Amino acid sequence: MTEVKSRVGGVLALLTERGQTLAVAESLTGGLVAAEITAVPGASRAFRGSVTAYATALKRDVLGVNRALLEERGAVDAETACQMAQGVRSALGADWGLATTGVAGPEPQDGQPVGTVFVAVAGPTSGAVVEKLRLEGSLSGDRAGDTGEEAGERVRAGIRTESVRGALELLYKELIENAGGQDREQTGGNGCLQP
């Protein structure tokens, strides 16, 4: 994950330079984004904390994701990711909120196939921006005699790892684009932009 560590360093440098803070809401990544961030010495200058809202009820009760949205579309949805990012930003008092939600497998969820991931960023001058990722994971290290379950676990781990990378890439891009603090045009429900 050297590429991820480099991206985390860039994100933290930009946030620290601006005197801004970050909070993270994670579902399928289960704390992996926060772990990568806190692995960098000095991360506490910009990182407020994280919420691992794996259960759908926590997305609603802790992060403020709309109940009707969760009932209608489920937890694996672009608007859900946006509301998670906005909710964690508000709940933890941060300038920026970053969220991940998706399906790592082994089974589809909420009508979404394995590998469907939504990452979202909510910033101080705009609503939220969301990106849909279609990930396949990795069977690298496949060994003769592996069971289907072992191969499935590697695919799941690969999807979660790539989700961390995708979330951090989107955050970095948004930090660069919002360098001057410019506001962005709002489209979609609840200020959720889809690049």
Backbone as CSV, one residue per row, in Angstrom:
resi,resn,N_x,N_y,N_z,CA_x,CA_y,CA_z,C_x,C_y,C_z
1,MET,0.815,-1.193,0.000,0.000,0.000,0.000,0.862,1.262,0.000
2,THR,2.032,1.200,-0.597,2.921,2.353,-0.641,2.251,3.548,-1.299
3,GLU,1.499,3.308,-2.372,0.774,4.372,-3.055,-0.225,5.028,-2.102
4,VAL,-0.882,4.225,-1.268,-1.848,4.744,-0.308,-1.142,5.589,0.741
5,LYS,-0.018,5.118,1.260,0.728,5.874,2.268,1.176,7.228,1.710
6,SER,1.584,7.247,0.462,1.978,8.497,-0.180,0.791,9.440,-0.294
7,ARG,-0.367,8.904,-0.677,-1.571,9.729,-0.815,-2.007,10.270,0.542
8,VAL,-1.947,9.432,1.586,-2.305,9.887,2.930,-1.398,11.037,3.358
9,GLY,-0.107,10.911,3.079,0.834,11.981,3.420,0.469,13.283,2.731
10,GLY,0.084,13.198,1.455,-0.329,14.387,0.715,-1.588,15.005,1.266
11,VAL,-2.568,14.172,1.609,-3.826,14.650,2.185,-3.556,15.359,3.507
12,LEU,-2.792,14.719,4.384,-2.515,15.316,5.690,-1.719,16.606,5.574
13,ALA,-0.784,16.647,4.633,-0.010,17.880,4.433,-0.920,19.029,4.003
14,LEU,-1.820,18.771,3.052,-2.741,19.821,2.598,-3.652,20.284,3.726
15,LEU,-4.207,19.347,4.473,-5.099,19.710,5.569,-4.357,20.522,6.636
16,THR,-3.169,20.075,7.026,-2.392,20.755,8.052,-2.008,22.158,7.608
17,GLU,-1.564,22.266,6.362,-1.180,23.568,5.798,-2.336,24.566,5.862
18,ARG,-3.553,24.087,5.663,-4.744,24.948,5.659,-5.382,25.104,7.037
19,GLY,-4.898,24.348,8.017,-5.511,24.388,9.335,-6.883,23.739,9.347
20,GLN,-7.090,22.735,8.489,-8.375,22.055,8.378,-8.296,20.646,8.948
21,THR,-9.488,20.084,9.188,-9.563,18.763,9.810,-10.416,17.809,8.979
22,LEU,-10.255,16.518,9.270,-10.917,15.444,8.540,-11.552,14.460,9.514
23,ALA,-12.737,13.974,9.148,-13.389,12.871,9.851,-13.796,11.839,8.805
24,VAL,-13.829,10.568,9.189,-14.105,9.480,8.251,-15.259,8.617,8.752
25,ALA,-16.169,8.283,7.826,-17.239,7.318,8.094,-16.996,6.114,7.208
26,GLU,-16.894,4.937,7.813,-16.571,3.739,7.050,-17.616,2.647,7.266
27,SER,-17.920,1.969,6.183,-18.772,0.788,6.268,-17.954,-0.411,5.800
28,LEU,-17.897,-0.678,4.495,-17.220,-1.895,4.036,-15.735,-1.917,4.377
29,THR,-15.093,-0.761,4.544,-13.665,-0.726,4.855,-13.387,-0.954,6.333
30,GLY,-14.394,-0.886,7.167,-14.288,-1.303,8.559,-13.150,-0.702,9.364
31,GLY,-12.768,0.519,9.091,-11.695,1.169,9.835,-10.359,1.217,9.115
32,LEU,-10.280,0.640,7.923,-9.007,0.618,7.194,-8.541,2.012,6.771
33,VAL,-9.485,2.893,6.398,-9.098,4.260,6.014,-8.494,4.964,7.226
34,ALA,-9.171,4.890,8.358,-8.666,5.529,9.574,-7.311,4.940,9.979
35,ALA,-7.137,3.636,9.815,-5.861,3.003,10.163,-4.726,3.534,9.300
36,GLU,-4.989,3.709,8.004,-3.952,4.260,7.117,-3.605,5.699,7.495
37,ILE,-4.611,6.474,7.853,-4.374,7.873,8.219,-3.581,7.957,9.519
38,THR,-3.993,7.197,10.522,-3.331,7.291,11.823,-1.964,6.616,11.849
39,ALA,-1.607,5.891,10.805,-0.276,5.297,10.712,0.783,6.357,10.418
40,VAL,0.354,7.530,9.987,1.290,8.613,9.655,1.552,9.451,10.907
41,PRO,2.816,9.587,11.300,3.131,10.424,12.466,2.604,11.850,12.262
42,GLY,2.003,12.403,13.303,1.482,13.760,13.239,0.092,13.875,12.665
43,ALA,-0.551,12.738,12.359,-1.891,12.764,11.767,-2.888,13.490,12.666
44,SER,-2.644,13.488,13.962,-3.587,14.105,14.896,-3.726,15.617,14.692
45,ARG,-2.810,16.229,13.966,-2.937,17.664,13.680,-4.125,17.937,12.765
46,ALA,-4.554,16.939,11.982,-5.655,17.155,11.040,-6.778,16.123,11.160
47,PHE,-6.517,14.975,11.742,-7.512,13.906,11.777,-8.285,13.945,13.088
48,ARG,-9.613,14.163,12.992,-10.479,14.244,14.181,-10.859,12.858,14.686
49,GLY,-11.145,11.933,13.761,-11.558,10.606,14.175,-12.419,9.957,13.120
50,SER,-13.007,8.806,13.495,-13.810,8.062,12.528,-14.969,7.353,13.205
51,VAL,-15.940,7.001,12.375,-17.074,6.194,12.803,-17.129,5.000,11.861
52,THR,-17.059,3.797,12.413,-17.253,2.601,11.610,-18.714,2.210,11.766
53,ALA,-19.508,2.600,10.771,-20.955,2.351,10.791,-21.247,1.173,9.877
54,TYR,-20.901,-0.003,10.323,-21.079,-1.215,9.521,-22.558,-1.588,9.432
55,ALA,-23.257,-1.435,10.529,-24.690,-1.743,10.565,-25.482,-0.581,9.962
56,THR,-26.496,-0.904,9.186,-27.324,0.115,8.549,-27.950,1.051,9.576
57,ALA,-28.384,0.525,10.701,-29.006,1.360,11.742,-28.050,2.438,12.241
58,LEU,-26.751,2.140,12.301,-25.776,3.139,12.739,-25.623,4.257,11.707
59,LYS,-25.749,3.915,10.452,-25.697,4.955,9.419,-26.810,5.972,9.665
60,ARG,-27.953,5.476,10.055,-29.107,6.337,10.339,-28.936,7.044,11.687
61,ASP,-28.692,6.291,12.747,-28.731,6.824,14.106,-27.513,7.667,14.484
62,VAL,-26.342,7.314,13.980,-25.120,8.040,14.344,-24.742,9.081,13.292
63,LEU,-24.887,8.719,12.019,-24.446,9.613,10.944,-25.577,10.448,10.351
64,GLY,-26.812,10.143,10.710,-27.937,10.938,10.239,-28.397,10.653,8.824
65,VAL,-28.063,9.473,8.300,-28.537,9.112,6.963,-30.054,8.938,7.024
66,ASN,-30.738,9.482,6.062,-32.193,9.488,6.004,-32.767,8.076,6.027
67,ARG,-33.700,7.837,6.946,-34.325,6.525,7.108,-35.008,6.058,5.812
68,ALA,-35.767,6.969,5.175,-36.485,6.608,3.947,-35.512,6.215,2.835
69,LEU,-34.392,6.917,2.753,-33.375,6.591,1.758,-32.844,5.174,1.995
70,LEU,-32.527,4.858,3.229,-32.007,3.532,3.553,-33.034,2.439,3.272
71,GLU,-34.296,2.720,3.567,-35.339,1.733,3.319,-35.595,1.547,1.829
72,GLU,-35.541,2.648,1.079,-35.836,2.595,-0.354,-34.676,2.060,-1.188
73,ARG,-33.462,2.555,-0.922,-32.317,2.200,-1.768,-31.254,1.366,-1.072
74,GLY,-31.251,1.370,0.248,-30.273,0.581,0.988,-29.016,1.349,1.316
75,ALA,-28.105,0.633,1.962,-26.863,1.238,2.426,-25.832,1.411,1.312
76,VAL,-25.955,0.641,0.244,-24.981,0.703,-0.857,-25.584,1.573,-1.951
77,ASP,-25.359,2.882,-1.816,-26.006,3.858,-2.682,-25.201,5.148,-2.659
78,ALA,-25.209,5.872,-3.771,-24.461,7.125,-3.878,-24.930,8.154,-2.861
79,GLU,-26.232,8.342,-2.753,-26.761,9.341,-1.813,-26.476,8.943,-0.368
80,THR,-26.508,7.640,-0.070,-26.157,7.175,1.272,-24.717,7.560,1.590
81,ALA,-23.800,7.356,0.645,-22.399,7.723,0.856,-22.264,9.220,1.109
82,CYS,-22.983,10.032,0.336,-22.937,11.489,0.526,-23.406,11.873,1.919
83,GLN,-24.530,11.295,2.333,-25.057,11.624,3.654,-24.148,11.123,4.771
84,MET,-23.459,10.018,4.549,-22.484,9.538,5.534,-21.341,10.538,5.683
85,ALA,-20.830,11.046,4.549,-19.727,12.014,4.587,-20.162,13.303,5.275
86,GLN,-21.354,13.778,4.944,-21.868,14.987,5.577,-22.121,14.753,7.061
87,GLY,-22.655,13.577,7.393,-22.961,13.258,8.784,-21.744,13.147,9.669
88,VAL,-20.687,12.501,9.183,-19.489,12.360,10.015,-18.784,13.707,10.158
89,ARG,-18.832,14.520,9.116,-18.254,15.867,9.181,-18.928,16.659,10.297
90,SER,-20.246,16.583,10.338,-21.018,17.292,11.353,-20.820,16.688,12.745
91,ALA,-20.944,15.368,12.843,-20.868,14.687,14.142,-19.522,14.884,14.831
92,LEU,-18.445,14.909,14.051,-17.109,15.009,14.644,-16.522,16.420,14.531
93,GLY,-17.294,17.354,14.010,-16.848,18.747,13.959,-15.628,18.965,13.084
94,ALA,-15.622,18.347,11.909,-14.480,18.447,10.994,-14.825,19.338,9.801
95,ASP,-13.785,19.836,9.148,-13.965,20.617,7.924,-14.341,19.715,6.752
96,TRP,-13.790,18.511,6.747,-13.989,17.556,5.648,-14.500,16.241,6.194
97,GLY,-15.413,15.606,5.451,-15.901,14.279,5.786,-15.641,13.347,4.612
98,LEU,-15.206,12.145,4.887,-14.914,11.130,3.876,-15.691,9.874,4.244
99,ALA,-16.341,9.234,3.265,-17.146,8.050,3.567,-16.941,6.945,2.542
100,THR,-17.103,5.708,3.022,-17.065,4.526,2.156,-18.264,3.643,2.471
101,THR,-18.900,3.130,1.432,-19.950,2.125,1.590,-19.960,1.266,0.335
102,GLY,-20.246,-0.011,0.478,-20.222,-0.869,-0.701,-20.364,-2.333,-0.354
103,VAL,-20.089,-3.154,-1.347,-20.236,-4.608,-1.213,-18.889,-5.278,-1.479
104,ALA,-18.275,-5.797,-0.414,-17.001,-6.505,-0.573,-17.219,-7.993,-0.840
105,GLY,-18.405,-8.484,-0.573,-18.710,-9.880,-0.827,-18.734,-10.694,0.442
106,PRO,-19.047,-11.942,0.357,-19.105,-12.750,-0.859,-20.435,-12.656,-1.611
107,GLU,-21.471,-12.093,-0.991,-22.801,-12.041,-1.603,-23.168,-10.615,-1.991
108,PRO,-24.028,-10.437,-3.001,-24.546,-9.101,-3.324,-25.325,-8.544,-2.129
109,GLN,-25.502,-7.219,-2.120,-26.249,-6.557,-1.046,-27.076,-5.424,-1.624
110,ASP,-28.278,-5.247,-1.141,-29.153,-4.147,-1.561,-29.293,-4.073,-3.079
111,GLY,-29.276,-5.232,-3.731,-29.409,-5.269,-5.184,-28.147,-4.870,-5.930
112,GLN,-27.053,-4.697,-5.217,-25.778,-4.296,-5.827,-24.829,-5.494,-5.866
113,PRO,-24.127,-5.670,-6.986,-23.192,-6.798,-7.075,-21.922,-6.571,-6.251
114,VAL,-21.257,-7.656,-5.937,-19.967,-7.596,-5.249,-19.031,-6.697,-6.055
115,GLY,-18.320,-5.823,-5.364,-17.381,-4.908,-6.012,-17.950,-3.522,-6.262
116,THR,-19.239,-3.323,-5.971,-19.840,-2.000,-6.099,-19.510,-1.208,-4.843
117,VAL,-18.857,-0.060,-5.027,-18.429,0.764,-3.900,-18.741,2.221,-4.213
118,PHE,-19.195,2.947,-3.206,-19.380,4.391,-3.317,-18.489,5.063,-2.292
119,VAL,-17.698,6.039,-2.747,-16.884,6.850,-1.851,-17.365,8.283,-2.006
120,ALA,-17.399,9.020,-0.904,-17.910,10.388,-0.946,-17.071,11.299,-0.072
121,VAL,-17.034,12.574,-0.480,-16.324,13.610,0.263,-17.263,14.788,0.447
122,ALA,-17.344,15.290,1.667,-18.100,16.516,1.965,-17.110,17.545,2.488
123,GLY,-17.106,18.720,1.868,-16.158,19.761,2.256,-16.819,20.970,2.870
124,PRO,-16.002,21.945,3.238,-16.507,23.127,3.935,-17.261,24.119,3.047
125,THR,-17.069,24.075,1.737,-17.687,25.084,0.872,-18.694,24.514,-0.105
126,SER,-18.987,23.224,0.008,-19.931,22.625,-0.935,-20.633,21.451,-0.284
127,GLY,-21.547,20.860,-1.010,-22.208,19.646,-0.535,-21.212,18.505,-0.576
128,ALA,-21.639,17.374,-1.056,-20.770,16.205,-1.124,-20.575,15.789,-2.578
129,VAL,-19.444,15.177,-2.820,-19.111,14.628,-4.127,-18.973,13.123,-3.939
130,VAL,-19.542,12.351,-4.858,-19.507,10.905,-4.739,-18.934,10.291,-6.008
131,GLU,-18.275,9.159,-5.832,-17.740,8.428,-6.975,-18.103,6.956,-6.801
132,LYS,-18.588,6.365,-7.888,-18.897,4.934,-7.874,-17.689,4.180,-8.406
133,LEU,-17.278,3.171,-7.665,-16.167,2.318,-8.071,-16.720,0.933,-8.379
134,ARG,-16.186,0.311,-9.430,-16.501,-1.089,-9.739,-15.192,-1.853,-9.583
135,LEU,-15.082,-2.585,-8.508,-13.831,-3.254,-8.167,-13.982,-4.765,-8.273
136,GLU,-12.892,-5.412,-8.634,-12.915,-6.869,-8.772,-12.091,-7.581,-7.722
137,GLY,-11.355,-6.829,-6.925,-10.495,-7.486,-5.952,-9.321,-8.131,-6.658
138,SER,-8.672,-9.032,-5.982,-7.498,-9.663,-6.566,-7.404,-11.103,-6.118
139,LEU,-7.019,-11.951,-7.040,-6.741,-13.344,-6.694,-5.241,-13.585,-6.640
140,SER,-4.450,-12.499,-6.526,-3.003,-12.672,-6.468,-2.657,-13.547,-5.274
141,GLY,-1.687,-14.332,-5.435,-1.304,-15.266,-4.395,-2.142,-16.532,-4.427
142,ASP,-2.915,-16.704,-5.496,-3.727,-17.904,-5.664,-2.818,-19.126,-5.522
143,ARG,-3.251,-20.051,-4.713,-2.440,-21.243,-4.503,-3.209,-22.483,-4.930
144,ALA,-2.499,-23.435,-5.463,-3.126,-24.707,-5.826,-3.737,-25.309,-4.568
145,GLY,-4.927,-25.797,-4.703,-5.582,-26.416,-3.562,-6.392,-25.457,-2.717
146,ASP,-6.380,-24.159,-3.061,-7.206,-23.188,-2.331,-8.674,-23.568,-2.451
147,THR,-9.398,-23.360,-1.393,-10.839,-23.546,-1.456,-11.469,-22.303,-2.074
148,GLY,-12.688,-22.418,-2.504,-13.413,-21.264,-3.022,-13.530,-20.179,-1.962
149,GLU,-13.656,-20.594,-0.710,-13.764,-19.636,0.397,-12.477,-18.831,0.543
150,GLU,-11.321,-19.478,0.437,-10.037,-18.770,0.552,-9.863,-17.780,-0.592
151,ALA,-10.220,-18.178,-1.796,-10.139,-17.271,-2.940,-11.101,-16.105,-2.744
152,GLY,-12.306,-16.385,-2.235,-13.283,-15.338,-1.970,-12.793,-14.336,-0.936
153,GLU,-12.087,-14.827,0.077,-11.529,-13.938,1.103,-10.490,-12.996,0.506
154,ARG,-9.687,-13.493,-0.451,-8.687,-12.626,-1.098,-9.367,-11.572,-1.963
155,VAL,-10.450,-11.951,-2.656,-11.197,-10.987,-3.463,-11.785,-9.911,-2.543
156,ARG,-12.385,-10.327,-1.449,-12.970,-9.398,-0.477,-11.912,-8.429,0.052
157,ALA,-10.764,-8.961,0.436,-9.687,-8.111,0.954,-9.211,-7.128,-0.118
158,GLY,-9.129,-7.590,-1.358,-8.711,-6.711,-2.450,-9.701,-5.583,-2.688
159,ILE,-10.984,-5.884,-2.619,-12.017,-4.849,-2.805,-11.916,-3.818,-1.688
160,ARG,-11.734,-4.263,-0.470,-11.625,-3.334,0.661,-10.375,-2.458,0.529
161,THR,-9.261,-3.051,0.133,-8.022,-2.287,-0.038,-8.158,-1.253,-1.146
162,GLU,-8.734,-1.643,-2.269,-8.924,-0.704,-3.382,-9.935,0.386,-3.035
163,SER,-10.876,0.081,-2.160,-11.829,1.090,-1.696,-11.124,2.180,-0.892
164,VAL,-10.169,1.779,-0.059,-9.371,2.744,0.706,-8.636,3.667,-0.262
165,ARG,-7.988,3.071,-1.258,-7.257,3.859,-2.243,-8.187,4.821,-2.973
166,GLY,-9.344,4.332,-3.413,-10.296,5.167,-4.138,-10.811,6.319,-3.300
167,ALA,-11.087,6.063,-2.033,-11.582,7.116,-1.140,-10.527,8.202,-0.949
168,LEU,-9.295,7.788,-0.724,-8.223,8.763,-0.509,-7.905,9.548,-1.781
169,GLU,-8.008,8.897,-2.936,-7.801,9.599,-4.213,-8.856,10.677,-4.419
170,LEU,-10.128,10.341,-4.134,-11.198,11.324,-4.286,-11.001,12.491,-3.320
171,LEU,-10.637,12.203,-2.086,-10.396,13.266,-1.108,-9.261,14.180,-1.567
172,TYR,-8.172,13.590,-2.024,-7.027,14.385,-2.482,-7.440,15.293,-3.641
173,LYS,-8.183,14.736,-4.587,-8.653,15.510,-5.741,-9.527,16.681,-5.286
174,GLU,-10.407,16.425,-4.353,-11.286,17.487,-3.857,-10.500,18.556,-3.102
175,LEU,-9.506,18.147,-2.344,-8.669,19.121,-1.641,-7.929,20.019,-2.629
176,ILE,-7.412,19.443,-3.703,-6.707,20.220,-4.726,-7.680,21.168,-5.426
177,GLU,-8.854,20.658,-5.813,-9.820,21.486,-6.534,-10.396,22.597,-5.671
178,ASN,-10.394,22.409,-4.368,-10.930,23.416,-3.458,-9.820,24.211,-2.784
179,ALA,-8.660,24.266,-3.416,-7.514,24.962,-2.838,-7.815,26.420,-2.532
180,GLY,-8.565,27.058,-3.398,-8.879,28.465,-3.182,-10.151,28.670,-2.408
181,GLY,-10.780,27.590,-1.953,-12.013,27.690,-1.199,-13.216,27.997,-2.060
182,GLN,-13.078,27.809,-3.393,-14.203,28.125,-4.276,-15.357,27.165,-4.056
183,ASP,-16.570,27.701,-4.224,-17.764,26.880,-4.098,-17.990,26.164,-5.416
184,ARG,-18.643,25.000,-5.364,-18.925,24.243,-6.573,-20.413,24.242,-6.830
185,GLU,-20.778,24.169,-8.092,-22.189,24.103,-8.467,-22.809,22.863,-7.874
186,GLN,-24.011,22.997,-7.341,-24.698,21.873,-6.714,-25.631,21.192,-7.713
187,THR,-25.589,19.899,-7.762,-26.543,19.144,-8.573,-26.942,17.916,-7.796
188,GLY,-28.055,17.346,-8.143,-28.491,16.118,-7.489,-29.152,16.404,-6.165
189,GLY,-29.753,15.385,-5.605,-30.434,15.522,-4.329,-29.476,15.792,-3.206
190,ASN,-29.840,16.671,-2.296,-29.098,16.937,-1.088,-27.660,17.400,-1.337
191,GLY,-27.403,18.065,-2.468,-26.071,18.595,-2.740,-25.044,17.546,-3.077
192,CYS,-25.443,16.426,-3.619,-24.525,15.338,-3.927,-24.114,15.402,-5.394
193,LEU,-22.847,15.676,-5.654,-22.316,15.752,-7.016,-21.729,14.415,-7.419
194,GLN,-21.894,14.064,-8.689,-21.270,12.851,-9.191,-20.354,13.229,-10.340
195,PRO,-19.014,13.222,-10.079,-18.058,13.624,-11.133,-18.084,12.685,-12.327
